[in-house]
Amino acid sequence: MSEKKQINIDQMVQQYTHLYDQGYLNNDKLAKLANLYNKSNLLPTSMTTNLFGKDRSNHIKDLIIDYEKKNPVGMKSNVKAWSSVYETHLLTDVFSNYLNLILQYSQNLYNNLFSTKDILEVGEFWVAHYRKGDYTVKHDHGNLLNEFLISGCYYAHIEDNASPIIFDGQRPVYPKNDSLILFSSQTEHEVPPTDGERIIMSFNIRKTKKTQLTTNEYNDVANFILNQ
């Protein structure tokens, strides 16, 4: 491969699935890809309070409770509480206005932090209602495809005795009503069994623009990965 050829994360991402499906990648190569992947921009964990104001926060709470009543069977996931499916934003528009505001806020934060001009979109969105004893097992939202850049939770309602969210290697974060927590999708996190109620919106955000490759570029990327 020419030294002048620049191999970037987007190009590797585009070819990863094909190479993996064809059986070209073993565990060692996956580990090497992970090291390259981990060099991409990682959003630090942050919390913004008083995002929408009390009235709008209560409105979001009511929307989630109403949505739960209409969809009482939650999905099975790392969240051991009632939660809607990851495609909720595609099934209803009742949360769209608020979700679009959060998306714009997240995009501005990301671009300002990393001096980029990326256009981002919501890849997954779901709402959840934790009651006493509910919890979330430790997990992350990232993968070698680098699909998601930003993950987050908006807290429409959280009682004083509710469990915090715990990020790997960080102190527990105790959100308040009307607060937004953003973090890298690669960051592992969990929620211990809660005593208090937690009513939230959660989401994963990704880039909209995908790198388009020529045939020669495709071959260069494939050779680069396979020869690591």
C-alpha positions as CSV (number, residue, x, y, z in Angstrom):
1,M,0.0,0.0,0.0
2,S,1.3,3.5,-0.9
3,E,2.6,5.5,2.0
4,K,0.6,8.4,0.5
5,K,-2.7,6.5,1.0
6,Q,-4.5,7.7,4.1
7,I,-6.5,5.0,5.9
8,N,-9.1,6.5,8.2
9,I,-11.6,5.1,10.6
10,D,-14.6,5.6,8.3
11,Q,-13.0,3.5,5.6
12,M,-12.1,0.7,7.9
13,V,-15.7,0.8,9.3
14,Q,-17.2,0.5,5.8
15,Q,-15.3,-2.7,5.0
16,Y,-15.2,-4.3,8.4
17,T,-18.6,-6.1,8.1
18,H,-17.8,-7.6,4.7
19,L,-14.4,-8.9,5.8
20,Y,-15.8,-10.3,9.0
21,D,-18.7,-12.0,7.2
22,Q,-16.3,-13.6,4.7
23,G,-14.3,-15.1,7.6
24,Y,-11.1,-13.1,6.9
25,L,-10.8,-11.7,10.4
26,N,-9.7,-13.7,13.4
27,N,-9.6,-12.6,17.0
28,D,-6.1,-11.2,16.8
29,K,-7.1,-9.0,13.9
30,L,-10.2,-7.9,15.7
31,A,-8.0,-6.8,18.6
32,K,-5.8,-4.8,16.3
33,L,-8.8,-3.2,14.7
34,A,-10.1,-2.3,18.2
35,N,-6.8,-0.5,18.9
36,L,-7.2,1.6,15.8
37,Y,-10.9,2.2,16.6
38,N,-10.0,3.4,20.1
39,K,-8.0,6.3,18.6
40,S,-11.1,8.0,17.3
41,N,-12.6,10.9,19.1
42,L,-14.0,10.0,22.5
43,L,-16.6,12.3,24.1
44,P,-15.9,12.9,27.8
45,T,-18.8,12.3,30.2
46,S,-20.8,15.5,30.9
47,M,-24.0,16.5,32.6
48,T,-26.1,19.5,31.7
49,T,-28.8,20.6,34.2
50,N,-32.1,22.5,33.7
51,L,-32.1,21.6,30.0
52,F,-35.8,22.2,29.1
53,G,-37.3,23.7,32.3
54,K,-39.7,22.2,34.8
55,D,-42.9,22.4,32.6
56,R,-41.3,20.7,29.6
57,S,-39.6,18.1,31.8
58,N,-42.9,17.2,33.4
59,H,-44.4,17.0,29.9
60,I,-41.8,14.5,28.8
61,K,-42.4,12.5,32.0
62,D,-46.1,12.4,31.1
63,L,-45.4,11.4,27.5
64,I,-43.2,8.5,28.7
65,I,-45.8,7.2,31.2
66,D,-48.5,7.4,28.5
67,Y,-46.3,5.6,26.0
68,E,-45.6,2.8,28.6
69,K,-49.4,2.4,29.2
70,K,-49.9,2.0,25.5
71,N,-46.9,-0.4,25.2
72,P,-46.8,-2.3,28.4
73,V,-44.6,-5.1,27.2
74,G,-41.0,-3.8,27.3
75,M,-38.0,-5.1,25.3
76,K,-35.5,-7.5,26.8
77,S,-32.1,-5.8,27.1
78,N,-29.4,-4.7,29.6
79,V,-32.0,-2.5,31.2
80,K,-33.9,-4.6,33.8
81,A,-36.8,-2.2,33.9
82,W,-39.6,-1.4,31.5
83,S,-38.2,0.2,28.3
84,S,-39.4,0.7,24.8
85,V,-37.7,-0.7,21.7
86,Y,-34.5,0.9,20.3
87,E,-36.5,2.1,17.2
88,T,-39.0,4.1,19.2
89,H,-38.1,7.3,17.3
90,L,-39.2,5.5,14.1
91,L,-42.5,4.2,15.6
92,T,-43.8,7.5,17.1
93,D,-43.2,11.2,16.7
94,V,-44.4,12.2,20.2
95,F,-40.8,12.6,21.4
96,S,-39.5,14.1,18.2
97,N,-39.4,17.8,19.2
98,Y,-37.4,17.1,22.3
99,L,-35.2,14.5,20.6
100,N,-34.3,16.9,17.8
101,L,-33.3,19.6,20.3
102,I,-31.1,17.1,22.1
103,L,-29.5,16.0,18.8
104,Q,-28.7,19.6,17.9
105,Y,-27.2,20.2,21.3
106,S,-25.1,17.0,21.1
107,Q,-23.9,17.8,17.6
108,N,-22.8,21.3,18.6
109,L,-21.0,20.0,21.6
110,Y,-19.2,17.3,19.6
111,N,-18.2,19.6,16.8
112,N,-17.0,22.4,19.1
113,L,-15.0,19.9,21.2
114,F,-13.2,18.2,18.3
115,S,-13.2,21.2,15.9
116,T,-15.2,19.3,13.3
117,K,-18.3,20.0,11.2
118,D,-19.9,16.5,11.3
119,I,-23.6,16.1,10.7
120,L,-25.0,13.7,13.3
121,E,-28.3,11.7,13.5
122,V,-30.1,9.6,16.0
123,G,-29.4,5.9,15.4
124,E,-31.3,4.5,18.4
125,F,-33.8,5.9,20.8
126,W,-35.8,4.4,23.7
127,V,-37.6,5.4,26.9
128,A,-37.5,3.7,30.2
129,H,-39.2,3.6,33.5
130,Y,-37.3,2.3,36.6
131,R,-39.2,1.3,39.7
132,K,-37.8,0.0,43.0
133,G,-35.4,-2.8,42.5
134,D,-34.9,-2.2,38.8
135,Y,-31.3,-1.8,37.4
136,T,-29.1,-1.9,34.4
137,V,-26.2,-4.4,34.0
138,K,-22.8,-3.1,33.0
139,H,-22.4,-2.6,29.2
140,D,-21.5,-0.1,26.5
141,H,-23.0,1.0,23.2
142,G,-19.9,0.9,21.1
143,N,-18.5,-1.7,18.7
144,L,-15.8,-2.1,16.1
145,L,-18.0,-0.6,13.5
146,N,-17.7,2.7,15.2
147,E,-21.4,3.3,14.4
148,F,-22.3,5.3,17.5
149,L,-20.2,8.3,18.7
150,I,-22.4,9.7,21.4
151,S,-24.8,8.0,23.9
152,G,-26.9,9.8,26.4
153,C,-29.8,9.9,28.9
154,Y,-32.3,12.7,29.6
155,Y,-33.8,12.5,33.0
156,A,-37.4,13.7,32.9
157,H,-38.1,12.5,36.5
158,I,-35.8,11.0,39.1
159,E,-36.5,10.7,42.8
160,D,-33.9,11.7,45.4
161,N,-33.3,8.1,46.5
162,A,-32.8,6.9,42.9
163,S,-29.6,5.1,41.9
164,P,-26.9,6.9,40.1
165,I,-25.4,6.0,36.8
166,I,-21.9,4.6,37.2
167,F,-19.3,5.0,34.4
168,D,-16.3,2.7,34.3
169,G,-13.4,4.3,36.2
170,Q,-15.4,7.4,37.3
171,R,-17.3,8.5,40.3
172,P,-21.1,7.8,40.4
173,V,-23.2,10.5,38.7
174,Y,-26.4,11.4,40.5
175,P,-28.6,13.1,37.9
176,K,-31.4,15.6,38.7
177,N,-34.7,16.2,37.1
178,D,-34.4,17.9,33.7
179,S,-30.7,16.9,33.3
180,L,-28.9,15.5,30.3
181,I,-25.9,13.2,30.5
182,L,-23.8,12.6,27.4
183,F,-20.9,10.2,27.1
184,S,-18.9,8.2,24.6
185,S,-20.7,5.2,23.3
186,Q,-17.6,3.1,24.2
187,T,-17.8,4.0,27.9
188,E,-19.0,1.1,30.0
189,H,-21.8,2.0,32.5
190,E,-24.3,0.5,34.8
191,V,-27.2,1.4,37.2
192,P,-27.3,-0.4,40.6
193,P,-30.8,-1.5,41.8
194,T,-32.7,1.6,42.6
195,D,-34.9,2.6,45.5
196,G,-36.4,5.6,43.8
197,E,-38.2,6.1,40.5
198,R,-36.3,7.0,37.3
199,I,-38.1,8.0,34.1
200,I,-35.7,8.7,31.2
201,M,-35.1,9.0,27.5
202,S,-32.0,7.3,26.1
203,F,-30.3,7.5,22.7
204,N,-27.3,6.7,20.5
205,I,-26.0,9.2,18.0
206,R,-23.9,8.6,14.9
207,K,-22.5,10.3,11.8
208,T,-24.8,10.6,8.8
209,K,-22.0,10.8,6.2
210,K,-20.3,7.6,5.2
211,T,-17.0,7.4,3.2
212,Q,-17.5,6.2,-0.4
213,L,-14.6,4.1,-1.7
214,T,-13.4,3.4,-5.2
215,T,-12.4,-0.2,-6.1
216,N,-8.7,0.6,-5.6
217,E,-9.4,2.2,-2.2
218,Y,-11.5,-0.8,-1.2
219,N,-8.6,-3.1,-2.0
220,D,-6.1,-0.9,-0.1
221,V,-8.2,-0.9,3.0
222,A,-8.8,-4.7,2.8
223,N,-5.1,-5.3,2.4
224,F,-4.3,-2.9,5.2
225,I,-6.6,-4.7,7.6
226,L,-5.6,-8.2,6.6
227,N,-1.9,-7.5,6.9
228,Q,-2.0,-6.1,10.4
